[in-house]
């Protein structure tokens, strides 16, 4: 239950980050600096994906520990 909540929270965080990037992209596009923002946006999305993978790995480890503890009871 806790791990599922953490996973959902991670997914929501990535989605919110993507929305913020889209908002910033639209604002910058109006100002004519699309190229610079797209380079920054690509880097930021890559960072978000890496963070999501790391969180998934951590959640997998937590689930494994919980399953092992339940098996010992």
KAZIVEN-V199791 format. One record per backbone hydrogen bond with DSSP energy under -0.5 kcal/mol. NH is the residue of the N-H (numbers start at 1). CO is the residue of the C=O. If there is no record, write none. Layout:
{{NH CO} {NH CO}}
This chain:
{{5 1} {6 2} {7 3} {8 4} {9 5} {10 6} {11 7} {12 8} {13 9} {14 10} {15 11} {16 12} {17 13} {18 14} {19 15} {20 16} {21 17} {22 18} {23 19} {24 20} {25 21} {26 22} {27 23} {28 24} {29 25} {30 26} {31 27} {32 28} {32 29} {33 28} {37 33} {38 34} {39 35} {40 36} {41 37} {42 38} {43 39} {44 40} {45 41} {46 42} {47 43} {48 44} {49 45} {50 46} {51 47} {52 48} {53 49} {54 50} {55 51} {56 52} {57 53} {58 54} {59 55} {60 56} {61 57} {62 58} {63 59} {64 60} {65 61} {66 62} {67 63} {68 64} {69 65} {70 66} {71 67} {72 68} {73 69} {73 70}}
